Structure formats: C-alpha cells, structure tokens
Amino acid sequence: DKKVNIFGNASANWGIYENTLNLDRTQNDTLFIQRSTNRNNFPNYNFKVGADFFATKRSTFGVMVNGSLSDGNWGSYGVTDIYSANSKNFARRLYAFNNVPGSRTNLNNNLNYKYADTTGLEINVDADYGLFRGTGRSTQPNYYVDGNNNPLYTIINRNSTPTDIDIYTIKADVEMNKWKGKLGFGVKSSYVVTKNTFDFWNVINGNDVKLLDKSNSFKYTENVNAAYVNYNRQINAKWSIQAGIRAEQTNSEGDLQRQDGIIQADQVVKRNYLDFFPSGALTYNINQKHTLNLNYSRRIDRPTYQDLNPFENKLDELTYQKGNAFLRPQYTDNIQLTHTFL
C-alpha cells in the first residue's frame, strides 16, 4: 500500500558439472601421467524477502534478507601411471577416488534508510551482516598396483574441513546538486572474520589415525575503511566531465596454527596499507550521432579467502591444491577512449 511495500522471490538450480584433468609431470627421476574425472553435484536454492516502510514522503526505511542453501557432493576418479623418467620403464599405477559430501549456507541481512527531497539531495545508509557456513568431509583411498593390476599397497586418507565466514559492513552515500553539477561522497567500513579447520586422518586397519602435522586451523581477519568523493557536470551541449577519488585503508591478518605445535613461515601474515583510486572521464558530443569519451580508472582486486587459505585439498595422494597466505592484491589501471555512433 502507500506505507508498506513487501517483496520476495525464490529460485533453484540443479545440475551435474563434470570436467577432466590430463596432467603429465616429471619430478626428479619419476614421470607421472595422470587422467582424472571430477564431478560436482550441488543443487542450489536461493531466496530473497524484504520490506520498505515509507515513513514520510522523503524518508524510507527498509529491511531485506537474502541467501542460498546448497547440499551435495563432489567426487573424483583418477588413474596415474608412474614411470622411470630416464628408462621409461613402468613402475606402478595409482587408482585414486575421492568423495566429498558437504553443505554450504550463504545468508545476508540488510537494514537500509533512504532520504530524498526535491532539491536533488539523496542520502542512503546500509548496514549488513553476512555469513557463510560450509562443511566438507572427504574419504580419499589410493590403491597402488603393478603392471598386471596386482595390489601393491593402499593408502586411505580422510579429512574434515568446516569453514565459517562472518562479514559486517556499514556504509553511507550522499548525492546533491552542487556547483552546477552532481556532487557525491560517502564512507564504508567492513570487517571480515573467516575461520577454517582442517583435520586429517590416515585410515590404518580400519581405524582413523589423526596426523597432527597435517591438521591445522586458519583464521583470517580483514578490516577495510574507505571514503570517496565524486563530481560530474554537463559543462555545455558539447562537453561533460567526471572526476573522483576513493581512499581505502586495509588491515588484515592470517593466522595458521598447526596441531602439532610446529611454527612455519606463513603462520602469521599481517598487512596494513593505504591506497588511492582516482577516476575521471571527459565526454565530447561531436553531434547528435557521434560521441567521444575518454576515461581513466584504477581499481583493486583482492585474493579470495580460499586463495589465502594454506590448507591442502587433495585430488589424490600425489596431487593437491592449496592457498597462499602471502598473496597480495592486484591493481589495475584502465585508460579507455571510445567512440559511440547512434
């Protein structure tokens, strides 16, 4: 009605995603020829619900919750033939399997306020709390056989990898008519805590034996404080300009704790840095059909939390991937000249 607006939607997607890995590598005097098939089956259910409350003609309060739920399985099957790199003689073959059932929950809660009047003044304030909860349990047997497929030995690994991420964000944006143009400015602060646990076992004679040197926990915290100002103006019928700058101050810390107590090089990684990101644009309307635009921008792309996580995710006993806690952000400067024909 005139005072309340309620909205919502829901969606879902299902699908089995499969990919193959063909990896040939030589390490020291050994050649590995690996062929693996990976299959991902995580159906996803998404939802969003919210409401706007029109307190006055100028002020609106809002609340919104959106998220997604997923529960499924990731699995792999691989065969690796192992040779002597020098003589090319066949040594043994590895049959490896991996089964990783798990669940993922994403949830974001938002409170917002908007003020807009007839002078062109607009104020937006948002406060968000988001979370991610993920679980994973892997059973990963490795069977070694000779050239006649006779069993040689077996290594069975298991692990558990829960992940908790909490994200707190608050921001405010203001836009107004100023100096014959539009002036905008705002601030934003975010705080992120991600906790990861990696428990690793060898299965020996049917019993789980925990390996403390491979079991650990990783906690990553990140605080980013930012402020920006932006101005754009139509100078005349031919020319318009835009100029702005954003400052971001980042504090982050990654803390890896091995369960055997051994301290390693990337146990604690701290970073503190201040960046500035200018932007600008110049537009020239040649005529009603032709427009030239010159713009410049600088941006930052930070590593994902999983890319920073130094846990090992095993495809088989010989192949794994892991994050790097020393990864730094990527900076991009973009200069673009465009011509538009209408």
C-alpha positions in Angstrom: 0.0 0.0 0.0 1.1 3.6 0.3 3.0 3.0 3.5 4.5 -0.5 3.1 6.0 -2.4 0.1 6.7 -6.1 0.6 8.7 -8.1 -2.0 10.4 -11.5 -2.3 11.5 -14.2 -4.7 12.8 -17.7 -4.8 14.8 -19.8 -7.3 16.6 -23.0 -7.6 19.1 -24.7 -10.0 20.2 -28.3 -10.4 23.0 -29.7 -12.5 25.9 -32.1 -12.6 29.1 -30.5 -13.7 31.9 -32.7 -14.9 35.4 -31.9 -16.0 38.5 -34.0 -16.9 42.2 -33.4 -15.9 45.0 -34.6 -18.1 48.3 -33.9 -16.2 51.7 -35.1 -17.2 54.6 -34.1 -15.0 58.2 -35.1 -14.2 59.6 -34.8 -10.7 63.2 -35.8 -10.1 63.6 -39.1 -11.9 59.9 -40.1 -12.0 57.3 -39.4 -14.7 53.6 -39.2 -13.8 50.8 -39.5 -16.4 47.5 -38.7 -14.7 43.9 -38.8 -16.0 41.2 -37.8 -13.7 37.4 -37.1 -13.9 35.8 -34.7 -11.4 32.1 -34.4 -10.8 30.3 -31.7 -8.9 26.6 -32.1 -7.9 25.5 -29.3 -5.6 21.9 -28.2 -6.2 21.4 -24.6 -5.1 18.3 -22.9 -3.6 18.1 -19.1 -3.5 15.7 -16.7 -1.8 15.1 -13.0 -1.1 12.5 -11.3 1.1 12.2 -7.8 2.3 10.0 -4.8 3.0 10.1 -1.0 2.6 8.4 1.4 5.1 7.6 4.8 3.8 7.8 6.9 6.9 7.3 10.2 5.1 7.4 11.5 1.5 11.2 11.9 1.9 12.2 9.0 4.2 12.1 5.3 3.6 13.3 2.5 5.9 14.0 -1.0 4.6 14.9 -4.5 5.7 16.0 -7.4 3.5 17.2 -10.9 3.9 18.6 -13.0 1.0 20.6 -16.2 0.8 21.3 -19.5 -0.7 21.4 -23.1 0.5 23.3 -26.0 -1.1 23.8 -29.6 -0.1 25.5 -32.0 -2.4 28.6 -34.0 -3.3 31.9 -33.5 -5.1 33.8 -36.6 -6.3 36.7 -37.7 -8.4 38.2 -40.8 -10.0 41.7 -40.9 -11.4 44.3 -43.2 -12.8 48.0 -42.3 -12.7 50.7 -44.3 -14.5 54.1 -43.9 -12.9 57.3 -44.5 -14.9 61.0 -44.0 -14.5 61.8 -40.7 -16.3 65.1 -41.9 -17.7 64.4 -45.5 -18.8 60.6 -45.0 -19.4 60.1 -48.3 -17.6 56.6 -48.8 -16.0 56.9 -48.7 -12.2 53.3 -48.8 -10.8 49.8 -47.5 -11.2 47.7 -45.4 -8.8 43.9 -45.7 -8.7 42.5 -42.8 -6.6 39.0 -41.9 -5.6 37.6 -39.0 -3.6 34.1 -38.5 -2.2 33.4 -35.1 -0.5 29.8 -34.6 0.7 29.1 -31.2 2.1 26.8 -28.3 2.6 27.0 -24.5 2.0 24.9 -21.8 3.5 25.0 -18.1 2.4 22.9 -15.5 4.3 22.9 -11.7 4.2 20.8 -9.4 6.4 20.4 -5.8 5.5 18.9 -2.7 7.1 18.7 0.5 5.0 17.5 4.0 5.0 16.9 6.4 2.2 16.2 10.2 2.2 15.4 12.1 -1.0 14.0 15.6 -1.4 13.0 17.9 -4.2 16.4 19.8 -4.2 18.2 16.7 -5.5 19.6 15.7 -2.1 19.7 11.9 -1.6 21.1 10.0 1.4 21.5 6.2 1.5 22.6 4.3 4.6 23.1 0.5 4.7 24.1 -1.9 7.4 24.8 -5.5 6.5 25.6 -8.8 8.3 26.5 -11.7 6.1 27.6 -15.2 6.8 28.9 -18.3 5.1 28.9 -21.8 6.7 30.4 -24.7 4.8 31.1 -28.3 5.7 33.1 -30.9 3.9 34.1 -34.5 4.7 36.5 -36.3 2.4 37.3 -40.0 2.1 40.2 -40.5 -0.3 41.6 -44.0 -0.9 44.7 -44.6 -3.0 45.3 -48.1 -4.5 48.7 -48.9 -6.0 49.0 -51.9 -8.3 51.7 -53.3 -10.6 51.6 -53.7 -14.4 49.3 -56.7 -14.1 46.9 -54.9 -11.7 48.1 -56.9 -8.8 47.7 -55.0 -5.5 50.9 -53.5 -4.1 49.7 -51.3 -1.2 46.9 -49.0 -0.2 46.8 -45.5 1.5 43.5 -44.2 2.7 43.1 -40.6 3.8 40.2 -38.8 5.4 39.7 -35.1 6.3 37.1 -32.7 7.6 37.1 -29.0 6.5 34.4 -26.8 8.1 34.5 -23.1 7.1 32.8 -20.2 8.9 32.9 -16.6 7.4 31.2 -13.6 9.0 31.1 -10.2 7.2 30.0 -6.9 8.9 29.5 -3.8 6.7 28.2 -0.3 7.1 28.1 2.4 4.5 26.6 5.9 3.8 26.3 7.7 0.5 25.3 11.3 -0.2 24.5 12.9 -3.6 23.4 16.5 -4.1 23.2 19.3 -6.8 26.3 21.4 -6.3 28.4 23.8 -8.5 26.0 23.3 -11.5 26.7 19.6 -11.3 26.3 16.5 -9.2 28.5 16.0 -6.1 28.6 12.6 -4.4 30.6 11.4 -1.4 30.4 8.5 1.1 32.2 6.2 3.6 32.2 2.5 4.1 33.7 0.2 6.7 33.8 -3.6 6.6 35.1 -6.3 9.0 35.5 -9.9 7.9 36.4 -13.0 10.0 36.9 -16.3 8.3 37.7 -19.5 10.3 38.8 -22.7 8.7 39.6 -26.1 10.3 41.4 -28.9 8.6 41.5 -32.3 10.4 43.4 -35.0 8.6 43.5 -38.8 9.3 45.1 -41.9 7.8 42.9 -45.0 7.9 45.0 -47.9 9.1 43.4 -51.3 9.6 40.0 -49.7 9.6 41.0 -47.2 12.3 41.3 -43.4 11.9 44.8 -42.2 13.0 44.9 -38.4 13.2 48.0 -36.8 11.7 48.8 -33.7 13.7 51.4 -32.4 11.3 48.8 -32.2 8.6 45.9 -31.0 10.8 45.6 -27.2 11.4 43.3 -24.2 11.7 43.5 -21.0 9.8 41.9 -17.7 10.9 41.8 -14.6 8.6 40.6 -11.2 9.7 40.3 -8.1 7.4 39.1 -4.6 8.1 38.7 -2.1 5.2 37.8 1.5 5.7 37.0 3.6 2.7 35.9 7.1 1.7 35.2 8.7 -1.7 34.2 11.9 -3.4 32.9 12.2 -7.0 31.7 15.2 -9.1 30.2 15.3 -12.6 28.9 18.1 -14.6 27.5 18.9 -18.0 29.6 21.9 -19.0 27.7 22.7 -22.2 26.0 21.0 -25.0 29.3 19.6 -26.2 31.3 18.8 -23.1 30.8 17.0 -19.8 33.3 15.9 -17.1 33.5 13.5 -14.2 36.2 13.3 -11.6 36.5 11.3 -8.3 38.9 9.7 -5.9 38.4 6.8 -3.4 40.8 6.1 -0.5 40.9 2.6 1.1 42.8 1.7 4.3 43.2 -2.1 4.8 44.3 -4.1 7.9 44.5 -7.9 7.6 45.9 -10.8 9.5 46.2 -14.5 8.6 47.0 -16.9 11.4 47.8 -20.6 10.7 48.0 -22.9 13.7 49.4 -26.5 13.2 48.0 -29.0 15.7 51.5 -30.4 16.3 52.6 -27.0 17.5 55.3 -26.5 14.9 55.7 -22.9 13.7 56.1 -22.4 10.0 57.0 -19.4 7.8 53.4 -18.5 6.9 51.9 -19.0 10.4 51.1 -15.3 10.9 50.8 -12.9 7.9 49.9 -9.2 8.7 49.3 -6.4 6.3 48.5 -2.7 6.6 48.3 -0.5 3.6 46.6 2.7 2.3 45.6 3.0 -1.4 44.1 5.8 -3.5 41.9 5.1 -6.5 41.3 8.1 -8.8 38.9 8.2 -11.7 38.0 10.6 -14.4 36.0 11.0 -17.6 35.8 13.6 -20.4 32.9 13.4 -22.9 32.6 15.3 -26.2 29.4 15.2 -28.2 30.5 15.8 -31.8 26.9 15.9 -33.0 23.7 14.0 -32.4 25.1 10.8 -33.7 28.8 10.8 -32.7 30.2 10.9 -29.2 33.8 10.6 -27.9 34.6 9.5 -24.4 38.0 9.4 -22.6 38.0 7.8 -19.1 40.5 6.6 -16.6 40.0 4.4 -13.5 42.1 2.5 -11.0 40.8 -0.5 -9.0 41.9 -3.2 -6.6 41.1 -7.0 -6.8 41.9 -8.8 -3.5 42.5 -12.5 -3.3 39.5 -14.6 -2.2 39.6 -16.0 1.3 40.1 -19.6 -0.1 43.1 -18.4 -2.2 44.7 -17.2 1.1 43.9 -20.4 3.0 47.1 -22.6 3.0 45.1 -25.9 3.5 45.8 -28.8 1.2 42.8 -30.0 -0.9 43.8 -33.4 -2.2 42.7 -34.9 -5.5 44.8 -37.9 -4.7 47.9 -38.7 -2.7 50.2 -37.1 -5.3 48.1 -34.1 -6.4 46.7 -31.3 -4.3 46.0 -27.6 -4.3 46.5 -25.1 -1.5 46.2 -21.4 -1.0 49.0 -18.9 -0.4 48.7 -16.6 2.6 51.3 -14.3 1.1 49.2 -13.4 -2.0 48.9 -9.6 -2.5 46.1 -7.6 -4.1 46.1 -6.9 -7.8 45.9 -3.4 -9.1 44.5 -2.4 -12.5 44.8 1.0 -14.2 42.4 1.4 -17.1 42.5 4.1 -19.8 39.8 3.9 -22.4 38.9 6.0 -25.5 35.6 5.1 -27.0 33.6 6.4 -29.9 29.8 5.9 -29.9 27.7 6.1 -33.0 23.9 6.2 -32.7 
